Amino acid sequence: MRNRLIIIIVRIVNFILTKILKKKGGNLPGKIAKKLNKNIIKYFKFDCPVIAVTATNGKTTTNNCIKYMIEKNGKKVVSNADGNNMETGIITTLLKSSKINGKVDADFVTLEVDESYVPIVFKKIKLDTLVVLDFFRDQLDRNGEVETLILKINEFLKSYDGNLVLNIDDPNVARFGRANENNKNVYYFSVDKYTYATKEEREAGEGKFCPFDKERLEYEYYQYSHIGRFKCPKCGYGGEKANVKLENVDVKNGSFEVEGEKFTSLANSIYSIYNFAAVVAVAKLYKLDAKQGIKSFQLNNGRCEEIEIQGCKTMINLAKNPTGANVSLRILNEDEDSKELLFVLNDNIADGKDVSWIWDINFDVKNVTRIVTAGTRAYDIAIRIKTSGFEPEKIEPYENLEEAVKSFYSTTTKKYVIANYTSLQPTRREILKLK
């Protein structure tokens, strides 16, 4: 009775928030529910597969694409598509979609989960499939070094025997396949070498040494950061065979092939292609058709989002760590047209107060005629860009975001926007005001 009453109370709160106040509920309903019963998450019951996606970068897009793909197959999906990926956000999602007895009404549940919350959440509720995309250094003052998170998840996986879908091109992720030698449900996905892959590492990366015998890994090629085809010369780590491999990758046209079948998408970055590789792997696991879902899935909400503002083609992308920024700049450099860049950097608690990561960004930009900076650390990022060799007179820092956006669109040159976590949506809103 207590848990039923909690569900009723929280649904009333959610109704007031979303229908009367016209706000997104976010984590608040889940926070209230957990305050009333700290183990409320254990009350939920599932008669369907629960799929979770975790990573440093790309989990929102991948989770939303998996959701969209499953819906295209005619199934009902419950998902935290807005990206509230900690325990209280997941509780909010389940509260809104369950019956009074706690049973979640769905054919599939797909959840984006913050890396540090994977062991916490899935010790309390069932998990059928865990998808792990990548691991990069991120928010050191909140998460610590990336190895700390990896070891926490690895410990959880030692007793996990469900489906494990792993990016075999990331040495920080592929290692999870050996966490539980009794788990026979480990599946790998990979992406074949694409046009802009390099022989040498161009950006800051984490996966340099074999986690099993500490030998330096040897790379055939790097896709970006430490993602690529690698192998340990001593123990052979990295030589495992991929269950799903994307081949003939054409990022400009957003196409690739899987076992000879051509897929097309609306995305045009290697970053997105890896997300789609995970989606194809999940579809194969559950015998679903991924082709139509990937073809029409639109990247939005500031994740490689393409829009047109006052006749200017604009791409907006989130970058909350060096790899996110470097991938965004790769996309910019792969575009041979003349363009301008807006970089917005905040240092709020959710971003991490330590912004020293900007010194690991590779600002070797091409055909960029002007860079505008904004955010609480507008001058820090401006100085970083200046020290990279970019002409100082072409850098415009603004303390006021609205002024920065207006100046940015004072020309008709193609636009690229990079914004970190708390600056992404305010920047996007300011830009859309001009549409």
Backbone torsions as a table, in degrees:
resi	resn	phi	psi	omega
1	MET	NA	-37.6	-179.6
2	ARG	-60.7	-46.5	-179.3
3	ASN	-67.7	-35.0	177.1
4	ARG	-64.6	-40.6	178.7
5	LEU	-65.0	-39.3	177.9
6	ILE	-60.6	-44.3	179.4
7	ILE	-60.3	-42.7	179.4
8	ILE	-63.4	-46.8	-179.6
9	ILE	-59.5	-47.6	-176.2
10	VAL	-67.0	-35.3	177.9
11	ARG	-67.3	-34.4	175.8
12	ILE	-65.1	-45.3	178.0
13	VAL	-59.6	-44.7	-179.2
14	ASN	-63.7	-38.4	178.2
15	PHE	-62.5	-43.8	179.8
16	ILE	-63.0	-43.8	-178.3
17	LEU	-64.6	-49.7	-170.7
18	THR	-87.2	-37.5	-174.7
19	LYS	-92.9	-36.9	-176.7
20	ILE	-93.2	-50.3	-178.4
21	LEU	-85.3	-9.4	177.9
22	LYS	58.3	38.8	177.2
23	LYS	-116.3	160.8	173.9
24	LYS	-79.1	138.0	-178.5
25	GLY	-65.1	-36.8	-179.8
26	GLY	57.9	-136.4	-177.5
27	ASN	-85.7	-13.3	-170.1
28	LEU	-57.3	-49.3	178.7
29	PRO	-57.7	-39.6	178.7
30	GLY	-66.6	-36.6	177.5
31	LYS	-63.5	-42.7	179.4
32	ILE	-64.3	-45.4	-179.2
33	ALA	-61.5	-41.8	-179.0
34	LYS	-70.0	-31.1	177.3
35	LYS	-65.9	-37.6	-179.3
36	LEU	-77.0	-30.5	176.3
37	ASN	-153.5	107.3	-173.8
38	LYS	-63.7	-18.6	179.4
39	ASN	-108.7	24.8	-177.4
40	ILE	-57.7	-30.9	-177.4
41	ILE	-62.2	-27.0	179.0
42	LYS	-71.6	-13.3	-177.0
43	TYR	-75.4	-21.9	-175.2
44	PHE	-76.0	142.5	-177.8
45	LYS	-121.4	141.5	-176.1
46	PHE	-126.7	128.9	171.5
47	ASP	-112.1	29.8	-176.8
48	CYS	-148.3	165.1	177.7
49	PRO	-65.6	140.1	173.8
50	VAL	-110.6	118.8	-178.4
51	ILE	-112.9	129.5	179.1
52	ALA	-119.4	143.4	177.3
53	VAL	-121.1	128.3	176.0
54	THR	-135.6	155.9	-178.5
55	ALA	174.9	170.7	168.4
56	THR	-77.1	-49.5	-178.4
57	ASN	-123.3	140.7	170.8
58	GLY	96.2	-1.5	-174.7
59	LYS	-69.8	-35.6	179.1
60	THR	-63.6	-49.7	-179.0
61	THR	-62.0	-45.4	-177.6
62	THR	-65.7	-45.1	178.6
63	ASN	-60.2	-44.2	-178.5
64	ASN	-67.5	-34.4	177.5
65	CYS	-71.1	-38.5	175.0
66	ILE	-60.8	-45.1	177.5
67	LYS	-57.8	-49.4	-177.8
68	TYR	-63.0	-43.2	179.9
69	MET	-61.4	-43.0	180.0
70	ILE	-66.7	-40.0	177.4
71	GLU	-62.8	-35.7	176.9
72	LYS	-64.3	-20.5	176.0
73	ASN	-89.5	10.1	175.2
74	GLY	81.9	19.8	-177.6
75	LYS	-105.2	154.2	176.7
76	LYS	-90.5	128.2	-174.8
77	VAL	-123.6	134.7	169.8
78	VAL	-105.2	129.2	-174.8
79	SER	-154.6	150.4	173.8
80	ASN	-89.4	64.5	-173.2
81	ALA	-64.5	-20.3	178.8
82	ASP	-78.5	-7.6	174.3
83	GLY	91.2	14.0	175.4
84	ASN	-77.6	92.1	-162.4
85	ASN	-107.5	8.5	173.7
86	MET	-95.2	178.5	-171.5
87	GLU	-56.6	-44.0	-177.4
88	THR	-67.8	-32.9	176.5
89	GLY	-67.8	-38.8	178.2
90	ILE	-67.8	-40.4	176.1
91	ILE	-59.7	-43.8	178.4
92	THR	-56.4	-47.8	-179.5
93	THR	-58.8	-46.5	-177.6
94	LEU	-70.2	-37.1	177.7
95	LEU	-59.6	-41.2	-176.6
96	LYS	-73.5	-17.8	-172.5
97	SER	-117.0	8.0	-177.8
98	SER	-108.2	159.8	172.9
99	LYS	-78.8	172.0	-176.1
100	ILE	-62.3	-23.8	179.4
101	ASN	-87.9	5.2	177.0
102	GLY	91.4	-4.0	179.9
103	LYS	-75.8	126.9	-179.9
104	VAL	-83.8	123.6	-174.4
105	ASP	-90.7	94.7	-178.6
106	ALA	-164.8	161.0	171.5
107	ASP	-87.2	-29.6	176.6
108	PHE	-144.7	148.3	168.5
109	VAL	-117.4	125.2	175.9
110	THR	-120.2	131.1	-174.3
111	LEU	-131.2	127.4	166.4
112	GLU	-80.9	130.6	-176.0
113	VAL	-130.6	127.5	174.2
114	ASP	-56.0	139.3	-174.1
115	GLU	-53.6	-42.8	-176.0
116	SER	-72.2	-14.7	-177.9
117	TYR	-98.4	-4.0	179.3
118	VAL	-56.9	-52.0	179.8
119	PRO	-65.2	-30.2	-177.4
120	ILE	-72.4	-51.3	-175.3
121	VAL	-68.9	-43.5	-170.6
122	PHE	-92.3	12.2	162.2
123	LYS	-87.6	-11.8	-174.2
124	LYS	-110.3	-27.4	178.6
125	ILE	-130.0	161.5	-177.7
126	LYS	-67.1	150.8	175.8
127	LEU	-140.5	121.9	179.6
128	ASP	-91.8	-40.4	-175.5
129	THR	-140.8	128.6	174.5
130	LEU	-114.0	123.9	177.5
131	VAL	-105.1	125.8	178.7
132	VAL	-120.5	121.4	-173.5
133	LEU	-92.1	-51.6	-173.2
134	ASP	-166.4	165.2	173.4
135	PHE	-139.4	123.1	177.1
136	PHE	-131.3	164.8	174.7
137	ARG	-66.1	131.9	-173.7
138	ASP	-159.1	130.1	175.2
139	GLN	47.0	66.1	-175.6
140	LEU	-59.2	-33.1	-178.1
141	ASP	-75.7	-12.4	175.3
142	ARG	-105.4	-45.4	-172.7
143	ASN	-96.8	-20.6	-171.2
144	GLY	75.9	-168.6	179.7
145	GLU	-65.3	151.7	-175.1
146	VAL	-59.4	-31.9	-179.6
147	GLU	-62.2	-30.8	178.7
148	THR	-61.2	-46.3	178.9
149	LEU	-66.7	-42.3	-179.2
150	ILE	-58.9	-43.7	-178.6
151	LEU	-67.3	-34.0	177.1
152	LYS	-64.0	-45.5	-179.9
153	ILE	-69.4	-38.8	178.9
154	ASN	-60.6	-39.2	178.0
155	GLU	-63.4	-42.6	176.9
156	PHE	-61.5	-40.4	-175.6
157	LEU	-73.4	-14.5	178.8
158	LYS	-61.8	-27.3	179.7
159	SER	-113.2	8.1	-179.3
160	TYR	-94.2	129.5	-179.6
161	ASP	-123.4	17.3	175.9
162	GLY	-82.3	-172.4	179.7
163	ASN	-67.7	135.3	179.8
164	LEU	-128.2	112.5	-176.4
165	VAL	-108.0	113.8	-168.3
166	LEU	-123.9	144.9	173.8
167	ASN	-79.2	106.4	-176.1
168	ILE	-73.8	-11.3	-179.9
169	ASP	-88.9	0.7	175.8
170	ASP	-115.2	112.1	-178.8
171	PRO	-62.6	-20.3	176.9
172	ASN	-76.9	-19.1	-177.0
173	VAL	-103.3	-44.2	-176.4
174	ALA	-57.2	-27.7	-178.8
175	ARG	-61.9	-24.6	179.8
176	PHE	-63.7	-21.9	178.9
177	GLY	-63.5	-17.6	179.6
178	ARG	-105.1	5.8	-177.1
179	ALA	-63.6	-41.1	-179.5
180	ASN	-127.9	102.4	-176.1
181	GLU	-65.4	-15.8	178.9
182	ASN	-89.1	-7.2	179.5
183	ASN	-82.7	113.4	-179.1
184	LYS	-94.9	9.1	-175.4
185	ASN	-111.0	44.5	-180.0
186	VAL	-101.3	128.2	-178.2
187	TYR	-128.8	139.9	-178.6
188	TYR	-116.3	146.1	171.0
189	PHE	-124.7	154.1	-176.1
190	SER	-148.3	158.4	175.7
191	VAL	-124.1	128.1	-179.0
192	ASP	-66.3	158.7	-179.0
193	LYS	-51.2	130.1	179.6
194	TYR	-107.2	173.4	-169.6
195	THR	-53.4	-39.7	-173.1
196	TYR	-98.8	13.0	174.4
197	ALA	-63.6	152.0	-176.2
198	THR	-126.7	156.1	178.1
199	LYS	-74.6	-35.2	179.6
200	GLU	-106.4	152.1	177.8
201	GLU	-70.6	125.6	-176.5
202	ARG	-97.8	-24.0	-175.8
203	GLU	-125.4	166.8	177.8
204	ALA	-60.1	137.3	-179.8
205	GLY	-142.2	166.6	-176.4
206	GLU	-110.5	-31.7	-170.6
207	GLY	-88.3	79.9	-175.9
208	LYS	-105.5	-24.3	-174.6
209	PHE	-126.2	148.9	178.3
210	CYS	-64.9	128.2	-179.0
211	PRO	-71.9	-8.4	-175.3
212	PHE	-103.4	-36.3	178.5
213	ASP	-130.3	8.2	172.1
214	LYS	67.5	9.8	175.4
215	GLU	-71.9	149.5	176.8
216	ARG	-69.5	130.9	-178.9
217	LEU	-71.9	144.7	176.2
218	GLU	-105.0	129.5	-176.7
219	TYR	-106.6	134.1	170.2
220	GLU	-76.3	-39.1	176.0
221	TYR	-164.5	158.7	174.8
222	TYR	-111.2	131.1	173.7
223	GLN	-81.0	-51.8	172.1
224	TYR	-164.4	151.5	-176.9
225	SER	46.3	-129.2	179.3
226	HIS	-98.1	10.0	178.2
227	ILE	-80.2	125.9	179.7
228	GLY	169.5	-167.5	-179.4
229	ARG	-91.7	114.5	-174.5
230	PHE	-131.0	165.8	175.8
231	LYS	-161.2	143.3	174.5
232	CYS	-83.8	124.3	-177.6
233	PRO	-67.7	-16.5	-175.9
234	LYS	-95.0	-53.2	-174.4
235	CYS	-106.1	-7.6	178.9
236	GLY	84.0	4.8	177.8
237	TYR	-55.0	133.1	-176.9
238	GLY	103.6	-8.6	-178.5
239	GLY	-91.1	4.8	179.4
240	GLU	-62.8	150.8	-177.5
241	LYS	-85.8	136.0	178.6
242	ALA	-77.8	136.4	175.0
243	ASN	-76.9	-30.0	176.2
244	VAL	-130.5	125.1	178.7
245	LYS	-129.1	126.3	176.7
246	LEU	-90.3	126.1	-176.3
247	GLU	-123.2	169.6	179.5
248	ASN	48.6	52.6	-176.5
249	VAL	-75.9	125.6	177.6
250	ASP	-123.6	95.0	-174.0
251	VAL	-69.3	-31.3	-178.8
252	LYS	-62.8	-37.3	-179.7
253	ASN	-102.3	2.8	177.3
254	GLY	62.3	38.1	-177.5
255	SER	-123.5	158.2	176.4
256	PHE	-162.6	170.7	179.3
257	GLU	-123.7	146.1	173.9
258	VAL	-128.9	115.0	-178.1
259	GLU	51.8	42.9	176.4
260	GLY	84.2	-7.3	-179.9
261	GLU	-95.5	129.1	-176.7
262	LYS	-83.9	133.4	175.0
263	PHE	-114.6	145.5	173.4
264	THR	-125.7	153.2	-179.8
265	SER	-145.2	171.9	177.9
266	LEU	-91.7	1.0	-177.9
267	ALA	-95.7	156.1	-178.2
268	ASN	-140.0	45.2	177.3
269	SER	-142.4	151.3	177.5
270	ILE	-63.0	-30.8	175.9
271	TYR	-54.3	-50.5	-178.5
272	SER	-69.8	-35.5	-179.2
273	ILE	-61.1	-38.5	177.0
274	TYR	-65.1	-38.0	176.4
275	ASN	-60.9	-42.0	-179.9
276	PHE	-67.9	-31.1	176.9
277	ALA	-61.0	-40.4	176.9
278	ALA	-65.3	-39.5	179.5
279	VAL	-63.2	-44.3	178.3
280	VAL	-61.4	-40.3	179.7
281	ALA	-63.1	-41.8	177.8
282	VAL	-65.9	-43.0	179.5
283	ALA	-60.2	-42.4	179.2
284	LYS	-64.3	-39.3	-179.4
285	LEU	-62.5	-39.5	-177.0
286	TYR	-103.3	13.1	177.1
287	LYS	55.3	48.4	178.4
288	LEU	-112.4	160.1	177.1
289	ASP	-89.6	118.2	-178.7
290	ALA	-92.9	-17.2	-168.0
291	LYS	-62.0	-50.1	-176.9
292	GLN	-68.9	-36.8	179.2
293	GLY	-64.0	-45.2	179.9
294	ILE	-67.2	-37.5	-177.4
295	LYS	-60.6	-39.5	-173.3
296	SER	-108.2	-1.7	180.0
297	PHE	-67.4	129.5	-179.1
298	GLN	-106.3	127.6	174.3
299	LEU	-74.6	125.3	-178.3
300	ASN	-146.0	-170.2	178.5
301	ASN	59.6	31.2	175.3
302	GLY	86.3	7.8	176.1
303	ARG	-104.5	99.1	-175.9
304	CYS	49.4	39.9	-176.9
305	GLU	-83.3	129.1	178.9
306	GLU	-108.2	122.1	179.1
307	ILE	-137.9	168.1	176.6
308	GLU	-118.4	125.4	-178.4
309	ILE	-122.8	117.4	179.1
310	GLN	49.8	41.5	178.6
311	GLY	82.8	-3.0	-179.8
312	CYS	-97.2	123.9	172.2
313	LYS	-68.8	129.9	-174.7
314	THR	-131.6	134.2	170.6
315	MET	-116.4	129.0	178.5
316	ILE	-112.9	132.6	178.5
317	ASN	-142.9	142.0	175.6
318	LEU	-75.7	137.2	173.4
319	ALA	-143.8	103.7	-176.7
320	LYS	-108.8	7.7	179.0
321	ASN	-158.4	173.4	-176.9
322	PRO	-57.6	-40.8	-177.5
323	THR	-65.8	-42.9	178.1
324	GLY	-58.7	-43.3	179.1
325	ALA	-67.3	-42.7	-178.7
326	ASN	-65.3	-38.0	177.4
327	VAL	-66.8	-41.0	177.7
328	SER	-60.7	-40.2	179.2
329	LEU	-73.0	-27.9	172.6
330	ARG	-63.0	-46.4	179.1
331	ILE	-58.8	-43.6	178.6
332	LEU	-60.4	-45.3	-177.1
333	ASN	-71.3	-26.4	178.1
334	GLU	-74.3	-13.2	174.4
335	ASP	-91.8	115.9	-174.2
336	GLU	-81.6	-6.3	179.7
337	ASP	-71.1	161.5	171.9
338	SER	-70.6	140.7	-176.9
339	LYS	-155.1	167.7	175.8
340	GLU	-123.4	154.0	-176.2
341	LEU	-123.3	134.3	169.1
342	LEU	-111.4	122.0	179.7
343	PHE	-118.5	117.8	-178.1
344	VAL	-113.2	124.1	-174.8
345	LEU	-129.0	119.1	173.9
346	ASN	-108.8	162.3	175.9
347	ASP	-130.2	41.6	176.4
348	ASN	-72.4	169.3	-176.2
349	ILE	-56.5	-42.0	-178.9
350	ALA	-67.0	-22.4	178.2
351	ASP	-83.7	-28.3	-166.8
352	GLY	99.1	125.9	-177.6
353	LYS	-70.9	-24.1	-179.1
354	ASP	-86.1	112.2	179.7
355	VAL	-107.1	21.9	-179.5
356	SER	-63.3	-15.6	179.6
357	TRP	-62.0	-19.7	-178.7
358	ILE	-64.4	-19.4	179.6
359	TRP	-78.2	-5.9	174.2
360	ASP	-99.5	8.0	176.8
361	ILE	-85.3	135.6	177.5
362	ASN	-90.8	100.5	-177.2
363	PHE	-93.4	34.1	175.0
364	ASP	-81.6	76.8	-173.4
365	VAL	-92.2	152.5	-177.0
366	LYS	-121.3	139.5	176.4
367	ASN	57.4	31.6	176.2
368	VAL	-100.6	119.7	-174.6
369	THR	-92.3	-19.5	-178.9
370	ARG	-160.4	144.5	174.6
371	ILE	-126.4	124.6	176.1
372	VAL	-104.9	135.1	177.2
373	THR	-119.7	151.7	-179.6
374	ALA	-154.9	-179.2	-179.0
375	GLY	100.8	176.2	-178.3
376	THR	-66.3	-19.8	178.0
377	ARG	-119.7	40.1	-178.7
378	ALA	-57.6	-39.2	-176.4
379	TYR	-77.2	-30.1	177.3
380	ASP	-63.3	-47.2	-178.4
381	ILE	-70.8	-31.5	176.7
382	ALA	-63.8	-42.7	178.4
383	ILE	-65.1	-41.4	178.6
384	ARG	-59.8	-42.7	-179.5
385	ILE	-66.6	-40.9	179.2
386	LYS	-60.4	-43.9	-177.8
387	THR	-69.3	-15.9	177.5
388	SER	-76.7	-11.3	179.3
389	GLY	108.9	-1.5	178.3
390	PHE	-70.8	141.1	-174.2
391	GLU	-60.6	121.5	-175.8
392	PRO	-57.7	-35.8	-177.9
393	GLU	-69.4	-10.1	178.3
394	LYS	-102.2	10.7	177.9
395	ILE	-109.5	127.0	-178.8
396	GLU	-122.7	102.6	176.2
397	PRO	-87.5	140.1	178.5
398	TYR	-131.7	134.2	174.0
399	GLU	-79.2	-26.5	-178.6
400	ASN	-100.0	122.4	-175.9
401	LEU	-64.3	-42.3	-179.5
402	GLU	-59.7	-43.5	178.9
403	GLU	-64.9	-38.4	179.4
404	ALA	-62.2	-45.0	-178.5
405	VAL	-66.4	-42.0	178.5
406	LYS	-61.9	-43.3	177.9
407	SER	-64.4	-40.8	-178.4
408	PHE	-57.9	-40.7	-177.6
409	TYR	-95.2	18.5	174.6
410	SER	-77.8	-8.8	175.0
411	THR	-119.7	167.7	-178.2
412	THR	-104.6	11.1	178.8
413	THR	-66.3	148.0	177.8
414	LYS	-53.9	142.5	-172.8
415	LYS	-116.7	141.6	169.4
416	TYR	-126.0	136.1	-177.7
417	VAL	-125.0	127.6	174.0
418	ILE	-120.3	127.1	-179.0
419	ALA	-139.2	142.3	177.9
420	ASN	-86.7	-173.1	-161.5
421	TYR	-52.9	-62.8	-175.4
422	THR	-78.3	-12.1	179.5
423	SER	-91.3	-14.0	-173.2
424	LEU	-61.2	-56.6	-175.4
425	GLN	-69.5	-40.7	174.4
426	PRO	-58.7	-39.6	178.2
427	THR	-65.2	-45.4	-180.0
428	ARG	-60.5	-41.3	179.4
429	ARG	-64.1	-42.0	178.8
430	GLU	-63.0	-39.6	178.9
431	ILE	-66.8	-43.7	-178.4
432	LEU	-67.6	-21.0	175.7
433	LYS	-61.5	-27.7	-177.2
434	LEU	-86.3	-7.4	-175.2
435	LYS	-71.9	NA	NA
